[in-house]
Amino acid sequence: MAFFDQAQEMFSQGIDTARGAVSGVAMEQLGFVRGFVRLCNDGWEQGWHERNGGNLSYRLRPEDVDTARKFFDKEPRPWTPLGVEAPTMGGAYFLVTGTGNYMRNVASDPSRNIGIVELSAAGDAYRIVWGLDDGGRPTSEFPTHVMNHAVRSAATDGACRVIYHAHPTNIIALSYLLPLDARTFTRVLWKAMTECVVVFPAGVGVVPWMVPGGADIARATSEQMKTFDAVVWASHGLFVSGTDFDSTFGLLHTIEKAADIYGRARAMNGGSGEFLNTITDEGLRQIGREFNVKINEAMLDFPAASATDN
């Protein structure tokens, strides 16, 4: 009987292998993995990920888990304490970059540089179920990612699935020039480029410099993300969130371009932030009306319009 069971198992494995060979399917070829890898590479090519800087996570959909499960380790790796608690994320699966790994290497060797992790039912521990080969672990900022996934998922009725952290040059430089508050940063970025108020109508949050990777910065960032889908880390970088890879990359790209424009204009202006021409607050509000987006009125210098103004 044991011989028969062993033979049957080998036969089944042979069929699975043959099917895989015919279909050519591997974990790396699944749609959500390819999108993840592309974002990593796009960020690298933008110059936002020096050395092992930056990280990315994606909260899998149930259908993603169903498709990927056949590639999971036969024996999941041990549970590891997360360091924070996110009960609403309990049982979720995340595709995430690895600590110490370089974004430039993700495309050429995905299974070594990224991995899928499962959260415990309580949302306070994780275990690796695929990837992060050779003893890899999720990014040290994974606790921040999980807490922000919890906040942004609640704020978007579950639509938000991507959290992306990068080190864009111009937004970091801006954190040395401006007061570290959301209103100041938002107004500078909104007025730097017309599209900004459409792309991030809530504005951007700001977290003063903190040591990265721990529970304190995770809590501070998630508090900001209750209002904003993008948060500046002073002297460090930017955290953004989105429903998919394109919108998340586009959000960070737009913010970084606006910071670049502001810095160039200020340099051309002899270092002064007082410009001859700018987008007025009324202009910002008109953009919101035209594109049917709800602007965060707290960022504007005039009262919210009454119902008769619309």
BAROGU-281545 format. One record per residue (C-alpha): residue in one letter; residue number from 0; x, y, z. Coordinates in Angstrom, 1 decimal. Layout:
# BAROGU-281545
[site "A",NUM,[X,Y,Z]]
...
This chain:
# BAROGU-281545
[site "M",0,[0.0,0.0,0.0]]
[site "A",1,[2.8,2.4,0.8]]
[site "F",2,[4.4,1.6,-2.5]]
[site "F",3,[1.1,2.3,-4.3]]
[site "D",4,[0.6,5.6,-2.5]]
[site "Q",5,[4.2,6.7,-3.3]]
[site "A",6,[3.7,5.8,-7.0]]
[site "Q",7,[0.4,7.6,-7.1]]
[site "E",8,[2.0,10.7,-5.6]]
[site "M",9,[4.9,10.6,-8.1]]
[site "F",10,[2.4,10.2,-11.0]]
[site "S",11,[0.4,13.2,-9.8]]
[site "Q",12,[3.5,15.3,-9.5]]
[site "G",13,[4.5,14.3,-13.0]]
[site "I",14,[1.1,15.4,-14.3]]
[site "D",15,[1.5,18.8,-12.5]]
[site "T",16,[5.0,19.2,-13.9]]
[site "A",17,[3.8,18.4,-17.4]]
[site "R",18,[0.9,20.9,-17.1]]
[site "G",19,[3.3,23.5,-15.9]]
[site "A",20,[5.7,22.8,-18.8]]
[site "V",21,[2.9,23.1,-21.3]]
[site "S",22,[1.3,26.2,-19.9]]
[site "G",23,[4.7,27.8,-19.1]]
[site "V",24,[3.2,29.2,-15.9]]
[site "A",25,[5.4,30.1,-12.9]]
[site "M",26,[4.9,32.4,-9.9]]
[site "E",27,[6.9,35.1,-11.7]]
[site "Q",28,[4.5,35.1,-14.6]]
[site "L",29,[1.4,35.8,-12.6]]
[site "G",30,[-0.1,39.1,-13.4]]
[site "F",31,[0.2,40.7,-10.0]]
[site "V",32,[3.8,39.5,-9.7]]
[site "R",33,[4.7,41.0,-13.1]]
[site "G",34,[3.1,44.3,-12.1]]
[site "F",35,[5.0,44.3,-8.8]]
[site "V",36,[8.3,43.6,-10.5]]
[site "R",37,[7.7,46.3,-13.1]]
[site "L",38,[7.0,49.0,-10.4]]
[site "C",39,[10.3,48.0,-8.7]]
[site "N",40,[12.2,48.4,-11.9]]
[site "D",41,[10.5,51.6,-12.9]]
[site "G",42,[11.4,53.1,-9.5]]
[site "W",43,[15.0,52.0,-9.9]]
[site "E",44,[15.2,53.5,-13.4]]
[site "Q",45,[13.9,56.8,-12.0]]
[site "G",46,[16.8,56.9,-9.5]]
[site "W",47,[14.6,56.5,-6.4]]
[site "H",48,[16.3,53.4,-5.0]]
[site "E",49,[20.0,53.8,-4.3]]
[site "R",50,[21.6,50.7,-3.0]]
[site "N",51,[18.9,48.9,-1.0]]
[site "G",52,[16.7,52.0,-0.5]]
[site "G",53,[12.9,51.8,-0.7]]
[site "N",54,[10.4,49.0,-0.5]]
[site "L",55,[7.0,47.9,-1.9]]
[site "S",56,[4.1,45.8,-0.7]]
[site "Y",57,[0.9,44.5,-2.4]]
[site "R",58,[-2.1,43.0,-0.5]]
[site "L",59,[-3.2,40.0,-2.5]]
[site "R",60,[-6.8,39.6,-3.7]]
[site "P",61,[-8.5,36.2,-2.8]]
[site "E",62,[-8.2,35.2,-6.5]]
[site "D",63,[-4.4,36.1,-6.4]]
[site "V",64,[-4.0,33.8,-3.4]]
[site "D",65,[-5.9,31.0,-5.1]]
[site "T",66,[-3.7,31.3,-8.2]]
[site "A",67,[-0.5,31.5,-6.3]]
[site "R",68,[-1.1,28.9,-3.7]]
[site "K",69,[0.2,26.0,-5.8]]
[site "F",70,[3.6,27.7,-5.8]]
[site "F",71,[3.7,28.2,-2.0]]
[site "D",72,[6.3,26.3,0.1]]
[site "K",73,[5.1,22.9,1.1]]
[site "E",74,[6.0,23.8,4.7]]
[site "P",75,[5.5,27.5,5.6]]
[site "R",76,[8.5,29.1,7.4]]
[site "P",77,[8.2,29.9,11.1]]
[site "W",78,[6.0,32.7,12.5]]
[site "T",79,[7.8,36.0,13.3]]
[site "P",80,[6.4,38.7,15.5]]
[site "L",81,[5.5,41.8,13.5]]
[site "G",82,[6.1,44.3,16.3]]
[site "V",83,[2.8,46.0,15.8]]
[site "E",84,[-0.8,44.8,15.7]]
[site "A",85,[-3.2,45.2,12.7]]
[site "P",86,[-6.1,42.9,13.5]]
[site "T",87,[-8.1,44.1,10.4]]
[site "M",88,[-5.3,42.7,8.2]]
[site "G",89,[-5.3,39.3,10.0]]
[site "G",90,[-5.0,36.4,7.6]]
[site "A",91,[-4.0,38.6,4.7]]
[site "Y",92,[-1.3,37.8,2.2]]
[site "F",93,[1.3,40.3,1.0]]
[site "L",94,[3.8,40.3,-1.8]]
[site "V",95,[6.7,42.4,-0.4]]
[site "T",96,[10.3,43.3,-1.1]]
[site "G",97,[13.1,41.9,1.1]]
[site "T",98,[15.2,43.6,3.7]]
[site "G",99,[18.7,44.6,2.4]]
[site "N",100,[17.7,43.7,-1.2]]
[site "Y",101,[18.2,46.0,-4.1]]
[site "M",102,[15.3,47.1,-6.3]]
[site "R",103,[17.6,46.8,-9.4]]
[site "N",104,[17.9,43.0,-8.7]]
[site "V",105,[14.1,42.3,-8.4]]
[site "A",106,[13.5,41.8,-12.2]]
[site "S",107,[16.4,39.5,-12.7]]
[site "D",108,[15.9,37.3,-9.6]]
[site "P",109,[12.4,37.7,-8.2]]
[site "S",110,[12.3,34.7,-5.8]]
[site "R",111,[15.4,35.9,-4.0]]
[site "N",112,[14.4,39.6,-3.7]]
[site "I",113,[10.7,39.5,-3.0]]
[site "G",114,[8.3,37.1,-1.3]]
[site "I",115,[4.8,36.4,-0.2]]
[site "V",116,[4.0,36.5,3.5]]
[site "E",117,[0.9,35.5,5.4]]
[site "L",118,[-0.2,37.4,8.5]]
[site "S",119,[-1.5,35.6,11.5]]
[site "A",120,[-5.2,35.8,12.4]]
[site "A",121,[-4.4,38.4,15.0]]
[site "G",122,[-2.4,40.5,12.6]]
[site "D",123,[0.6,40.5,14.9]]
[site "A",124,[3.0,38.0,13.2]]
[site "Y",125,[3.9,36.8,9.8]]
[site "R",126,[5.4,33.8,8.0]]
[site "I",127,[6.9,33.5,4.6]]
[site "V",128,[5.1,31.2,2.2]]
[site "W",129,[7.0,31.9,-1.0]]
[site "G",130,[10.2,33.6,-2.2]]
[site "L",131,[12.8,35.5,-0.2]]
[site "D",132,[15.2,32.6,-0.9]]
[site "D",133,[18.5,32.1,0.9]]
[site "G",134,[17.2,33.2,4.3]]
[site "G",135,[15.6,36.5,3.2]]
[site "R",136,[13.1,38.4,5.3]]
[site "P",137,[10.6,41.1,4.5]]
[site "T",138,[11.7,44.7,4.4]]
[site "S",139,[12.5,46.1,7.9]]
[site "E",140,[9.6,48.6,7.2]]
[site "F",141,[7.1,45.9,6.8]]
[site "P",142,[5.3,46.9,10.1]]
[site "T",143,[4.8,50.4,8.6]]
[site "H",144,[3.4,48.8,5.4]]
[site "V",145,[1.0,46.6,7.3]]
[site "M",146,[-0.3,49.4,9.5]]
[site "N",147,[-0.8,51.7,6.5]]
[site "H",148,[-2.5,48.9,4.5]]
[site "A",149,[-4.9,48.7,7.4]]
[site "V",150,[-5.6,52.4,7.5]]
[site "R",151,[-5.8,52.9,3.7]]
[site "S",152,[-8.0,49.8,3.3]]
[site "A",153,[-10.4,51.2,5.8]]
[site "A",154,[-10.4,54.7,4.2]]
[site "T",155,[-11.1,53.3,0.7]]
[site "D",156,[-13.5,50.5,1.5]]
[site "G",157,[-10.8,47.9,0.7]]
[site "A",158,[-9.8,49.3,-2.6]]
[site "C",159,[-6.2,50.3,-1.6]]
[site "R",160,[-3.8,47.4,-2.1]]
[site "V",161,[-0.4,48.9,-2.8]]
[site "I",162,[2.0,50.7,-0.4]]
[site "Y",163,[5.2,52.1,-2.0]]
[site "H",164,[8.2,53.7,-0.3]]
[site "A",165,[11.0,55.4,-2.3]]
[site "H",166,[13.7,58.0,-1.9]]
[site "P",167,[13.0,60.6,-4.6]]
[site "T",168,[15.6,63.3,-4.6]]
[site "N",169,[13.5,66.4,-4.9]]
[site "I",170,[10.9,65.7,-2.3]]
[site "I",171,[13.7,64.8,0.2]]
[site "A",172,[15.5,68.1,-0.7]]
[site "L",173,[12.2,70.0,-0.1]]
[site "S",174,[12.0,68.6,3.4]]
[site "Y",175,[15.1,70.8,4.2]]
[site "L",176,[13.4,74.0,2.9]]
[site "L",177,[9.9,73.9,4.1]]
[site "P",178,[8.2,73.8,7.5]]
[site "L",179,[7.4,70.1,8.2]]
[site "D",180,[3.6,70.4,8.1]]
[site "A",181,[1.1,69.0,5.7]]
[site "R",182,[-0.5,72.3,4.8]]
[site "T",183,[2.7,73.9,3.7]]
[site "F",184,[3.9,70.9,1.7]]
[site "T",185,[0.5,70.5,0.1]]
[site "R",186,[0.1,74.1,-1.0]]
[site "V",187,[3.6,74.2,-2.5]]
[site "L",188,[3.1,71.0,-4.5]]
[site "W",189,[-0.5,71.9,-5.6]]
[site "K",190,[0.7,75.3,-6.9]]
[site "A",191,[3.8,73.9,-8.6]]
[site "M",192,[1.9,72.0,-11.3]]
[site "T",193,[-1.8,72.2,-12.4]]
[site "E",194,[-2.4,68.4,-12.3]]
[site "C",195,[-1.4,68.0,-8.7]]
[site "V",196,[-4.6,69.0,-7.1]]
[site "V",197,[-6.4,66.4,-9.3]]
[site "V",198,[-3.9,63.6,-8.6]]
[site "F",199,[-3.8,64.1,-4.8]]
[site "P",200,[-6.8,66.3,-3.8]]
[site "A",201,[-6.5,65.4,-0.1]]
[site "G",202,[-2.9,66.8,-0.1]]
[site "V",203,[0.2,65.1,1.4]]
[site "G",204,[1.0,64.4,5.0]]
[site "V",205,[4.4,64.9,6.7]]
[site "V",206,[6.2,63.0,9.3]]
[site "P",207,[9.2,64.7,10.9]]
[site "W",208,[12.5,62.8,10.9]]
[site "M",209,[12.3,59.5,12.8]]
[site "V",210,[14.4,56.4,12.9]]
[site "P",211,[12.9,54.1,10.2]]
[site "G",212,[11.8,50.5,10.6]]
[site "G",213,[10.2,50.6,14.0]]
[site "A",214,[6.7,50.8,15.6]]
[site "D",215,[6.9,54.6,16.3]]
[site "I",216,[7.3,55.6,12.7]]
[site "A",217,[4.7,53.0,11.6]]
[site "R",218,[2.2,54.6,14.0]]
[site "A",219,[3.1,58.2,13.0]]
[site "T",220,[2.7,57.4,9.3]]
[site "S",221,[-0.5,55.5,9.6]]
[site "E",222,[-2.0,58.4,11.6]]
[site "Q",223,[-1.2,60.7,8.6]]
[site "M",224,[-2.6,58.2,6.2]]
[site "K",225,[-6.0,58.4,7.8]]
[site "T",226,[-6.3,61.6,5.8]]
[site "F",227,[-3.6,61.4,3.0]]
[site "D",228,[-2.7,58.8,0.5]]
[site "A",229,[0.9,60.1,0.4]]
[site "V",230,[3.2,61.0,3.3]]
[site "V",231,[6.6,62.7,3.2]]
[site "W",232,[9.3,61.3,5.5]]
[site "A",233,[11.5,64.3,6.3]]
[site "S",234,[15.2,63.7,5.2]]
[site "H",235,[14.2,60.3,4.0]]
[site "G",236,[11.6,59.9,1.3]]
[site "L",237,[8.0,59.4,0.5]]
[site "F",238,[5.3,56.8,1.3]]
[site "V",239,[2.4,56.5,-1.1]]
[site "S",240,[-0.6,54.2,-1.5]]
[site "G",241,[-3.0,53.3,-4.3]]
[site "T",242,[-5.5,50.8,-5.6]]
[site "D",243,[-3.1,49.3,-8.2]]
[site "F",244,[0.5,49.6,-9.3]]
[site "D",245,[0.0,52.2,-12.0]]
[site "S",246,[-1.9,54.7,-9.8]]
[site "T",247,[0.6,54.3,-7.0]]
[site "F",248,[3.6,54.8,-9.2]]
[site "G",249,[1.8,57.7,-10.9]]
[site "L",250,[1.1,59.4,-7.5]]
[site "L",251,[4.7,59.3,-6.4]]
[site "H",252,[5.9,60.3,-9.8]]
[site "T",253,[3.6,63.4,-9.8]]
[site "I",254,[4.6,64.5,-6.4]]
[site "E",255,[8.3,64.2,-7.2]]
[site "K",256,[7.9,66.1,-10.4]]
[site "A",257,[6.1,68.9,-8.6]]
[site "A",258,[8.9,69.1,-6.0]]
[site "D",259,[11.4,69.2,-8.9]]
[site "I",260,[9.5,72.1,-10.6]]
[site "Y",261,[9.3,74.0,-7.3]]
[site "G",262,[13.0,73.6,-6.6]]
[site "R",263,[14.0,74.8,-10.1]]
[site "A",264,[11.6,77.7,-10.0]]
[site "R",265,[12.9,78.7,-6.6]]
[site "A",266,[16.5,78.5,-7.8]]
[site "M",267,[15.7,80.6,-10.8]]
[site "N",268,[14.1,83.1,-8.5]]
[site "G",269,[17.2,83.7,-6.5]]
[site "G",270,[16.2,81.3,-3.7]]
[site "S",271,[12.9,83.0,-2.9]]
[site "G",272,[9.6,81.2,-2.8]]
[site "E",273,[7.7,84.4,-3.7]]
[site "F",274,[6.9,84.0,-7.4]]
[site "L",275,[5.7,86.5,-9.9]]
[site "N",276,[3.1,84.1,-11.1]]
[site "T",277,[1.3,81.2,-9.3]]
[site "I",278,[-1.9,79.2,-9.2]]
[site "T",279,[-4.3,81.0,-6.9]]
[site "D",280,[-6.5,79.3,-4.3]]
[site "E",281,[-9.5,80.2,-6.4]]
[site "G",282,[-7.8,78.6,-9.3]]
[site "L",283,[-7.2,75.4,-7.3]]
[site "R",284,[-10.9,75.3,-6.4]]
[site "Q",285,[-11.9,75.8,-10.0]]
[site "I",286,[-9.7,72.8,-11.0]]
[site "G",287,[-11.5,70.7,-8.5]]
[site "R",288,[-14.9,71.7,-9.9]]
[site "E",289,[-13.9,71.1,-13.5]]
[site "F",290,[-12.4,67.6,-12.7]]
[site "N",291,[-15.1,66.7,-10.2]]
[site "V",292,[-12.7,66.0,-7.3]]
[site "K",293,[-13.2,66.9,-3.7]]
[site "I",294,[-10.3,69.1,-2.5]]
[site "N",295,[-9.2,69.2,1.1]]
[site "E",296,[-10.6,72.6,2.0]]
[site "A",297,[-8.3,72.9,5.1]]
[site "M",298,[-5.4,73.4,2.7]]
[site "L",299,[-7.0,76.5,1.1]]
[site "D",300,[-6.8,80.2,2.2]]
[site "F",301,[-10.5,80.9,1.8]]
[site "P",302,[-13.7,79.4,3.3]]
[site "A",303,[-15.4,76.5,1.7]]
[site "A",304,[-18.1,77.4,-0.8]]
[site "S",305,[-21.7,77.3,0.2]]
[site "A",306,[-24.2,75.1,-1.6]]
[site "T",307,[-25.4,78.1,-3.6]]
[site "D",308,[-21.9,78.5,-5.0]]
[site "N",309,[-21.9,75.2,-6.9]]
